[in-house]
Amino acid sequence: MRLCIPFSCRVFEKSLQYVKRFNRYKNPDAVRQVREILSRYELAEFELCALGNLCPETLEEAIAMVPSIKVLVFPSQYTHHEN
């Protein structure tokens, strides 16, 4: 006999698996500290959250994960100066 699991239960289970897998921070102070450090940069909310959750180890890894931060890292390549 096959048990039919409602869609909302499957979504919940997948979400719970995701949270358990990527749960890097064990206490609220660590979360605040990471957010404070990342807030020093002109990051969009998504960029801040993605970097905070993914915890890249190098600049190259961070850019690969969140390509939009490349503009912040190398601004001279993305600004056009009028002559």
Biopython code that builds the backbone (N, CA, C, O; Angstrom):
import numpy as np
from Bio.PDB.StructureBuilder import StructureBuilder

atoms = [
    (1, "MET", "N", (0.839, -1.179, 0.000)),
    (1, "MET", "CA", (0.000, 0.000, 0.000)),
    (1, "MET", "C", (0.887, 1.247, 0.000)),
    (1, "MET", "O", (1.791, 1.367, 0.827)),
    (2, "ARG", "N", (0.636, 2.151, -0.904)),
    (2, "ARG", "CA", (1.422, 3.375, -1.021)),
    (2, "ARG", "C", (0.741, 4.507, -0.260)),
    (2, "ARG", "O", (-0.457, 4.746, -0.415)),
    (3, "LEU", "N", (1.513, 5.191, 0.554)),
    (3, "LEU", "CA", (0.994, 6.299, 1.351)),
    (3, "LEU", "C", (1.136, 7.586, 0.557)),
    (3, "LEU", "O", (2.220, 7.890, 0.058)),
    (4, "CYS", "N", (0.075, 8.329, 0.438)),
    (4, "CYS", "CA", (0.099, 9.604, -0.284)),
    (4, "CYS", "C", (0.412, 10.722, 0.711)),
    (4, "CYS", "O", (-0.353, 10.969, 1.644)),
    (5, "ILE", "N", (1.533, 11.384, 0.501)),
    (5, "ILE", "CA", (1.952, 12.470, 1.393)),
    (5, "ILE", "C", (1.558, 13.794, 0.749)),
    (5, "ILE", "O", (1.920, 14.051, -0.399)),
    (6, "PRO", "N", (0.829, 14.629, 1.464)),
    (6, "PRO", "CA", (0.443, 15.928, 0.899)),
    (6, "PRO", "C", (1.676, 16.741, 0.499)),
    (6, "PRO", "O", (2.743, 16.633, 1.104)),
    (7, "PHE", "N", (1.493, 17.553, -0.539)),
    (7, "PHE", "CA", (2.584, 18.374, -1.062)),
    (7, "PHE", "C", (3.211, 19.233, 0.031)),
    (7, "PHE", "O", (4.434, 19.354, 0.095)),
    (8, "SER", "N", (2.389, 19.828, 0.887)),
    (8, "SER", "CA", (2.922, 20.709, 1.935)),
    (8, "SER", "C", (3.842, 19.956, 2.891)),
    (8, "SER", "O", (4.809, 20.530, 3.393)),
    (9, "CYS", "N", (3.562, 18.696, 3.148)),
    (9, "CYS", "CA", (4.433, 17.891, 4.014)),
    (9, "CYS", "C", (5.767, 17.611, 3.331)),
    (9, "CYS", "O", (6.815, 17.626, 3.977)),
    (10, "ARG", "N", (5.728, 17.357, 2.035)),
    (10, "ARG", "CA", (6.975, 17.105, 1.294)),
    (10, "ARG", "C", (7.834, 18.359, 1.262)),
    (10, "ARG", "O", (9.052, 18.286, 1.421)),
    (11, "VAL", "N", (7.204, 19.508, 1.057)),
    (11, "VAL", "CA", (7.941, 20.778, 1.053)),
    (11, "VAL", "C", (8.559, 21.014, 2.424)),
    (11, "VAL", "O", (9.719, 21.415, 2.524)),
    (12, "PHE", "N", (7.797, 20.770, 3.469)),
    (12, "PHE", "CA", (8.313, 20.936, 4.826)),
    (12, "PHE", "C", (9.507, 20.023, 5.064)),
    (12, "PHE", "O", (10.527, 20.465, 5.593)),
    (13, "GLU", "N", (9.393, 18.756, 4.680)),
    (13, "GLU", "CA", (10.487, 17.796, 4.876)),
    (13, "GLU", "C", (11.741, 18.229, 4.122)),
    (13, "GLU", "O", (12.845, 18.160, 4.662)),
    (14, "LYS", "N", (11.576, 18.673, 2.878)),
    (14, "LYS", "CA", (12.729, 19.136, 2.089)),
    (14, "LYS", "C", (13.347, 20.373, 2.730)),
    (14, "LYS", "O", (14.570, 20.494, 2.796)),
    (15, "SER", "N", (12.513, 21.285, 3.199)),
    (15, "SER", "CA", (13.013, 22.495, 3.855)),
    (15, "SER", "C", (13.769, 22.150, 5.128)),
    (15, "SER", "O", (14.822, 22.723, 5.409)),
    (16, "LEU", "N", (13.234, 21.221, 5.887)),
    (16, "LEU", "CA", (13.892, 20.788, 7.118)),
    (16, "LEU", "C", (15.242, 20.139, 6.819)),
    (16, "LEU", "O", (16.217, 20.389, 7.527)),
    (17, "GLN", "N", (15.308, 19.318, 5.786)),
    (17, "GLN", "CA", (16.578, 18.699, 5.380)),
    (17, "GLN", "C", (17.597, 19.771, 5.003)),
    (17, "GLN", "O", (18.765, 19.689, 5.381)),
    (18, "TYR", "N", (17.141, 20.783, 4.248)),
    (18, "TYR", "CA", (18.020, 21.874, 3.825)),
    (18, "TYR", "C", (18.579, 22.615, 5.041)),
    (18, "TYR", "O", (19.782, 22.858, 5.131)),
    (19, "VAL", "N", (17.702, 22.967, 5.962)),
    (19, "VAL", "CA", (18.126, 23.716, 7.152)),
    (19, "VAL", "C", (19.120, 22.906, 7.971)),
    (19, "VAL", "O", (20.123, 23.446, 8.440)),
    (20, "LYS", "N", (18.855, 21.633, 8.145)),
    (20, "LYS", "CA", (19.779, 20.786, 8.905)),
    (20, "LYS", "C", (21.123, 20.677, 8.202)),
    (20, "LYS", "O", (22.169, 20.673, 8.852)),
    (21, "ARG", "N", (21.099, 20.592, 6.895)),
    (21, "ARG", "CA", (22.341, 20.438, 6.127)),
    (21, "ARG", "C", (23.207, 21.692, 6.187)),
    (21, "ARG", "O", (24.429, 21.602, 6.308)),
    (22, "PHE", "N", (22.581, 22.850, 6.103)),
    (22, "PHE", "CA", (23.338, 24.096, 6.027)),
    (22, "PHE", "C", (23.339, 24.887, 7.331)),
    (22, "PHE", "O", (23.658, 26.076, 7.327)),
    (23, "ASN", "N", (22.997, 24.262, 8.420)),
    (23, "ASN", "CA", (22.978, 24.932, 9.715)),
    (23, "ASN", "C", (24.407, 25.074, 10.242)),
    (23, "ASN", "O", (24.928, 24.175, 10.902)),
    (24, "ARG", "N", (25.019, 26.196, 9.946)),
    (24, "ARG", "CA", (26.410, 26.423, 10.343)),
    (24, "ARG", "C", (26.520, 27.156, 11.674)),
    (24, "ARG", "O", (27.513, 27.015, 12.388)),
    (25, "TYR", "N", (25.517, 27.922, 11.997)),
    (25, "TYR", "CA", (25.599, 28.770, 13.178)),
    (25, "TYR", "C", (24.832, 28.133, 14.325)),
    (25, "TYR", "O", (23.660, 27.781, 14.193)),
    (26, "LYS", "N", (25.508, 27.996, 15.438)),
    (26, "LYS", "CA", (24.913, 27.312, 16.583)),
    (26, "LYS", "C", (24.299, 28.268, 17.605)),
    (26, "LYS", "O", (23.531, 27.844, 18.469)),
    (27, "ASN", "N", (24.634, 29.550, 17.509)),
    (27, "ASN", "CA", (24.041, 30.487, 18.466)),
    (27, "ASN", "C", (23.759, 31.831, 17.797)),
    (27, "ASN", "O", (24.394, 32.173, 16.800)),
    (28, "PRO", "N", (22.820, 32.584, 18.336)),
    (28, "PRO", "CA", (22.426, 33.865, 17.746)),
    (28, "PRO", "C", (23.557, 34.889, 17.678)),
    (28, "PRO", "O", (23.574, 35.718, 16.768)),
    (29, "ASP", "N", (24.494, 34.849, 18.613)),
    (29, "ASP", "CA", (25.610, 35.801, 18.591)),
    (29, "ASP", "C", (26.470, 35.616, 17.352)),
    (29, "ASP", "O", (26.935, 36.595, 16.768)),
    (30, "ALA", "N", (26.682, 34.384, 16.950)),
    (30, "ALA", "CA", (27.468, 34.109, 15.744)),
    (30, "ALA", "C", (26.768, 34.676, 14.517)),
    (30, "ALA", "O", (27.418, 35.238, 13.636)),
    (31, "VAL", "N", (25.467, 34.535, 14.456)),
    (31, "VAL", "CA", (24.691, 35.075, 13.333)),
    (31, "VAL", "C", (24.814, 36.591, 13.302)),
    (31, "VAL", "O", (25.047, 37.176, 12.245)),
    (32, "ARG", "N", (24.660, 37.224, 14.450)),
    (32, "ARG", "CA", (24.783, 38.690, 14.525)),
    (32, "ARG", "C", (26.172, 39.155, 14.098)),
    (32, "ARG", "O", (26.309, 40.156, 13.396)),
    (33, "GLN", "N", (27.184, 38.434, 14.519)),
    (33, "GLN", "CA", (28.558, 38.803, 14.193)),
    (33, "GLN", "C", (28.808, 38.715, 12.684)),
    (33, "GLN", "O", (29.403, 39.620, 12.099)),
    (34, "VAL", "N", (28.360, 37.641, 12.065)),
    (34, "VAL", "CA", (28.536, 37.483, 10.615)),
    (34, "VAL", "C", (27.772, 38.577, 9.880)),
    (34, "VAL", "O", (28.295, 39.186, 8.947)),
    (35, "ARG", "N", (26.549, 38.823, 10.298)),
    (35, "ARG", "CA", (25.745, 39.857, 9.644)),
    (35, "ARG", "C", (26.392, 41.233, 9.797)),
    (35, "ARG", "O", (26.388, 42.030, 8.859)),
    (36, "GLU", "N", (26.941, 41.509, 10.965)),
    (36, "GLU", "CA", (27.607, 42.790, 11.204)),
    (36, "GLU", "C", (28.809, 42.957, 10.275)),
    (36, "GLU", "O", (29.007, 44.025, 9.697)),
    (37, "ILE", "N", (29.594, 41.921, 10.137)),
    (37, "ILE", "CA", (30.776, 41.982, 9.263)),
    (37, "ILE", "C", (30.358, 42.197, 7.815)),
    (37, "ILE", "O", (30.900, 43.065, 7.130)),
    (38, "LEU", "N", (29.395, 41.407, 7.347)),
    (38, "LEU", "CA", (28.959, 41.520, 5.953)),
    (38, "LEU", "C", (28.247, 42.839, 5.683)),
    (38, "LEU", "O", (28.258, 43.327, 4.553)),
    (39, "SER", "N", (27.628, 43.424, 6.709)),
    (39, "SER", "CA", (26.907, 44.691, 6.542)),
    (39, "SER", "C", (27.846, 45.869, 6.293)),
    (39, "SER", "O", (27.396, 46.941, 5.889)),
    (40, "ARG", "N", (29.113, 45.687, 6.523)),
    (40, "ARG", "CA", (30.088, 46.762, 6.282)),
    (40, "ARG", "C", (30.261, 47.043, 4.792)),
    (40, "ARG", "O", (30.767, 48.097, 4.405)),
    (41, "TYR", "N", (29.843, 46.107, 3.973)),
    (41, "TYR", "CA", (29.975, 46.231, 2.527)),
    (41, "TYR", "C", (28.624, 46.603, 1.936)),
    (41, "TYR", "O", (27.587, 46.384, 2.562)),
    (42, "GLU", "N", (28.634, 47.155, 0.751)),
    (42, "GLU", "CA", (27.386, 47.586, 0.115)),
    (42, "GLU", "C", (26.712, 46.407, -0.578)),
    (42, "GLU", "O", (26.582, 46.382, -1.802)),
    (43, "LEU", "N", (26.290, 45.440, 0.214)),
    (43, "LEU", "CA", (25.665, 44.242, -0.332)),
    (43, "LEU", "C", (24.151, 44.383, -0.347)),
    (43, "LEU", "O", (23.560, 44.990, 0.546)),
    (44, "ALA", "N", (23.538, 43.815, -1.374)),
    (44, "ALA", "CA", (22.084, 43.697, -1.372)),
    (44, "ALA", "C", (21.720, 42.652, -0.322)),
    (44, "ALA", "O", (22.554, 41.834, 0.068)),
    (45, "GLU", "N", (20.485, 42.685, 0.126)),
    (45, "GLU", "CA", (20.048, 41.746, 1.164)),
    (45, "GLU", "C", (20.278, 40.295, 0.724)),
    (45, "GLU", "O", (20.725, 39.467, 1.517)),
    (46, "PHE", "N", (19.969, 39.992, -0.551)),
    (46, "PHE", "CA", (20.181, 38.630, -1.052)),
    (46, "PHE", "C", (21.657, 38.244, -0.981)),
    (46, "PHE", "O", (21.994, 37.139, -0.554)),
    (47, "GLU", "N", (22.536, 39.156, -1.398)),
    (47, "GLU", "CA", (23.972, 38.869, -1.389)),
    (47, "GLU", "C", (24.459, 38.605, 0.033)),
    (47, "GLU", "O", (25.216, 37.666, 0.282)),
    (48, "LEU", "N", (24.013, 39.446, 0.954)),
    (48, "LEU", "CA", (24.396, 39.287, 2.356)),
    (48, "LEU", "C", (23.941, 37.924, 2.882)),
    (48, "LEU", "O", (24.715, 37.210, 3.519)),
    (49, "CYS", "N", (22.701, 37.573, 2.616)),
    (49, "CYS", "CA", (22.164, 36.288, 3.094)),
    (49, "CYS", "C", (22.866, 35.108, 2.437)),
    (49, "CYS", "O", (23.201, 34.130, 3.105)),
    (50, "ALA", "N", (23.086, 35.199, 1.130)),
    (50, "ALA", "CA", (23.732, 34.091, 0.421)),
    (50, "ALA", "C", (25.147, 33.865, 0.941)),
    (50, "ALA", "O", (25.531, 32.729, 1.220)),
    (51, "LEU", "N", (25.917, 34.926, 1.071)),
    (51, "LEU", "CA", (27.287, 34.782, 1.566)),
    (51, "LEU", "C", (27.306, 34.308, 3.016)),
    (51, "LEU", "O", (28.154, 33.503, 3.401)),
    (52, "GLY", "N", (26.372, 34.809, 3.814)),
    (52, "GLY", "CA", (26.297, 34.383, 5.207)),
    (52, "GLY", "C", (25.951, 32.913, 5.349)),
    (52, "GLY", "O", (26.449, 32.236, 6.249)),
    (53, "ASN", "N", (25.105, 32.423, 4.469)),
    (53, "ASN", "CA", (24.704, 31.014, 4.532)),
    (53, "ASN", "C", (25.710, 30.077, 3.875)),
    (53, "ASN", "O", (25.961, 28.980, 4.374)),
    (54, "LEU", "N", (26.285, 30.507, 2.760)),
    (54, "LEU", "CA", (27.185, 29.626, 2.012)),
    (54, "LEU", "C", (28.598, 29.587, 2.584)),
    (54, "LEU", "O", (29.309, 28.598, 2.402)),
    (55, "CYS", "N", (29.013, 30.640, 3.268)),
    (55, "CYS", "CA", (30.330, 30.711, 3.917)),
    (55, "CYS", "C", (31.485, 30.358, 2.978)),
    (55, "CYS", "O", (32.230, 29.415, 3.244)),
    (56, "PRO", "N", (31.638, 31.104, 1.886)),
    (56, "PRO", "CA", (32.771, 30.816, 0.999)),
    (56, "PRO", "C", (34.090, 31.066, 1.716)),
    (56, "PRO", "O", (34.183, 31.918, 2.599)),
    (57, "GLU", "N", (35.105, 30.308, 1.321)),
    (57, "GLU", "CA", (36.410, 30.428, 1.977)),
    (57, "GLU", "C", (37.341, 31.400, 1.274)),
    (57, "GLU", "O", (38.272, 31.915, 1.894)),
    (58, "THR", "N", (37.110, 31.663, -0.007)),
    (58, "THR", "CA", (37.980, 32.567, -0.757)),
    (58, "THR", "C", (37.130, 33.576, -1.520)),
    (58, "THR", "O", (35.928, 33.382, -1.700)),
    (59, "LEU", "N", (37.767, 34.651, -1.965)),
    (59, "LEU", "CA", (37.093, 35.656, -2.776)),
    (59, "LEU", "C", (36.578, 35.039, -4.070)),
    (59, "LEU", "O", (35.457, 35.320, -4.494)),
    (60, "GLU", "N", (37.390, 34.207, -4.689)),
    (60, "GLU", "CA", (36.994, 33.566, -5.944)),
    (60, "GLU", "C", (35.753, 32.701, -5.746)),
    (60, "GLU", "O", (34.850, 32.689, -6.582)),
    (61, "GLU", "N", (35.723, 31.988, -4.642)),
    (61, "GLU", "CA", (34.575, 31.139, -4.328)),
    (61, "GLU", "C", (33.328, 32.005, -4.093)),
    (61, "GLU", "O", (32.236, 31.656, -4.540)),
    (62, "ALA", "N", (33.493, 33.118, -3.400)),
    (62, "ALA", "CA", (32.370, 34.022, -3.139)),
    (62, "ALA", "C", (31.807, 34.576, -4.443)),
    (62, "ALA", "O", (30.590, 34.636, -4.615)),
    (63, "ILE", "N", (32.680, 34.981, -5.360)),
    (63, "ILE", "CA", (32.235, 35.516, -6.647)),
    (63, "ILE", "C", (31.553, 34.437, -7.474)),
    (63, "ILE", "O", (30.574, 34.716, -8.167)),
    (64, "ALA", "N", (32.055, 33.214, -7.410)),
    (64, "ALA", "CA", (31.422, 32.112, -8.141)),
    (64, "ALA", "C", (30.017, 31.840, -7.607)),
    (64, "ALA", "O", (29.112, 31.512, -8.375)),
    (65, "MET", "N", (29.835, 31.973, -6.310)),
    (65, "MET", "CA", (28.533, 31.709, -5.690)),
    (65, "MET", "C", (27.557, 32.870, -5.869)),
    (65, "MET", "O", (26.360, 32.663, -6.069)),
    (66, "VAL", "N", (28.081, 34.091, -5.795)),
    (66, "VAL", "CA", (27.246, 35.295, -5.897)),
    (66, "VAL", "C", (27.930, 36.245, -6.884)),
    (66, "VAL", "O", (28.602, 37.189, -6.469)),
    (67, "PRO", "N", (27.763, 36.001, -8.185)),
    (67, "PRO", "CA", (28.481, 36.780, -9.205)),
    (67, "PRO", "C", (28.249, 38.287, -9.134)),
    (67, "PRO", "O", (29.111, 39.055, -9.560)),
    (68, "SER", "N", (27.121, 38.723, -8.614)),
    (68, "SER", "CA", (26.830, 40.158, -8.565)),
    (68, "SER", "C", (27.792, 40.935, -7.671)),
    (68, "SER", "O", (27.884, 42.156, -7.800)),
    (69, "ILE", "N", (28.503, 40.276, -6.781)),
    (69, "ILE", "CA", (29.440, 41.005, -5.911)),
    (69, "ILE", "C", (30.721, 41.390, -6.644)),
    (69, "ILE", "O", (31.535, 42.153, -6.124)),
    (70, "LYS", "N", (30.895, 40.867, -7.836)),
    (70, "LYS", "CA", (32.090, 41.196, -8.620)),
    (70, "LYS", "C", (32.194, 42.706, -8.837)),
    (70, "LYS", "O", (33.296, 43.254, -8.858)),
    (71, "VAL", "N", (31.062, 43.372, -8.996)),
    (71, "VAL", "CA", (31.031, 44.823, -9.186)),
    (71, "VAL", "C", (31.578, 45.537, -7.953)),
    (71, "VAL", "O", (32.242, 46.566, -8.078)),
    (72, "LEU", "N", (31.310, 45.009, -6.786)),
    (72, "LEU", "CA", (31.811, 45.620, -5.548)),
    (72, "LEU", "C", (33.298, 45.369, -5.351)),
    (72, "LEU", "O", (34.013, 46.204, -4.797)),
    (73, "VAL", "N", (33.754, 44.210, -5.813)),
    (73, "VAL", "CA", (35.151, 43.823, -5.621)),
    (73, "VAL", "C", (36.055, 44.525, -6.624)),
    (73, "VAL", "O", (37.155, 44.961, -6.285)),
    (74, "PHE", "N", (35.583, 44.631, -7.861)),
    (74, "PHE", "CA", (36.372, 45.244, -8.934)),
    (74, "PHE", "C", (35.594, 46.399, -9.560)),
    (74, "PHE", "O", (35.238, 46.323, -10.736)),
    (75, "PRO", "N", (35.324, 47.462, -8.810)),
    (75, "PRO", "CA", (34.463, 48.535, -9.327)),
    (75, "PRO", "C", (35.026, 49.258, -10.545)),
    (75, "PRO", "O", (34.261, 49.706, -11.399)),
    (76, "SER", "N", (36.338, 49.379, -10.641)),
    (76, "SER", "CA", (36.914, 50.116, -11.773)),
    (76, "SER", "C", (36.646, 49.431, -13.104)),
    (76, "SER", "O", (36.643, 50.089, -14.144)),
    (77, "GLN", "N", (36.424, 48.141, -13.091)),
    (77, "GLN", "CA", (36.116, 47.418, -14.325)),
    (77, "GLN", "C", (34.679, 47.650, -14.773)),
    (77, "GLN", "O", (34.332, 47.370, -15.921)),
    (78, "TYR", "N", (33.840, 48.163, -13.872)),
    (78, "TYR", "CA", (32.425, 48.291, -14.176)),
    (78, "TYR", "C", (31.935, 49.732, -14.188)),
    (78, "TYR", "O", (30.747, 49.981, -14.388)),
    (79, "THR", "N", (32.841, 50.682, -13.975)),
    (79, "THR", "CA", (32.446, 52.085, -14.060)),
    (79, "THR", "C", (33.040, 52.667, -15.321)),
    (79, "THR", "O", (34.191, 52.401, -15.665)),
    (80, "HIS", "N", (32.246, 53.456, -15.999)),
    (80, "HIS", "CA", (32.694, 54.072, -17.251)),
    (80, "HIS", "C", (32.929, 55.553, -16.999)),
    (80, "HIS", "O", (32.050, 56.264, -16.512)),
    (81, "HIS", "N", (34.109, 55.998, -17.333)),
    (81, "HIS", "CA", (34.465, 57.396, -17.130)),
    (81, "HIS", "C", (34.348, 58.134, -18.450)),
    (81, "HIS", "O", (34.800, 57.646, -19.485)),
    (82, "GLU", "N", (33.739, 59.313, -18.411)),
    (82, "GLU", "CA", (33.637, 60.168, -19.592)),
    (82, "GLU", "C", (34.958, 60.911, -19.761)),
    (82, "GLU", "O", (35.526, 61.397, -18.783)),
    (83, "ASN", "N", (35.441, 61.001, -20.977)),
    (83, "ASN", "CA", (36.691, 61.740, -21.251)),
    (83, "ASN", "C", (36.413, 63.166, -21.575)),
    (83, "ASN", "O", (37.342, 63.933, -21.831)),
]
sb = StructureBuilder()
sb.init_structure("model")
sb.init_model(0)
sb.init_chain("A")
sb.init_seg("    ")
for serial, (resi, resn, name, xyz) in enumerate(atoms, 1):
    if name == "N":
        sb.init_residue(resn, " ", resi, " ")
    sb.init_atom(name, np.array(xyz, "f"), 0.0, 1.0, " ", f" {name:<3s}", serial, name[0])
structure = sb.get_structure()
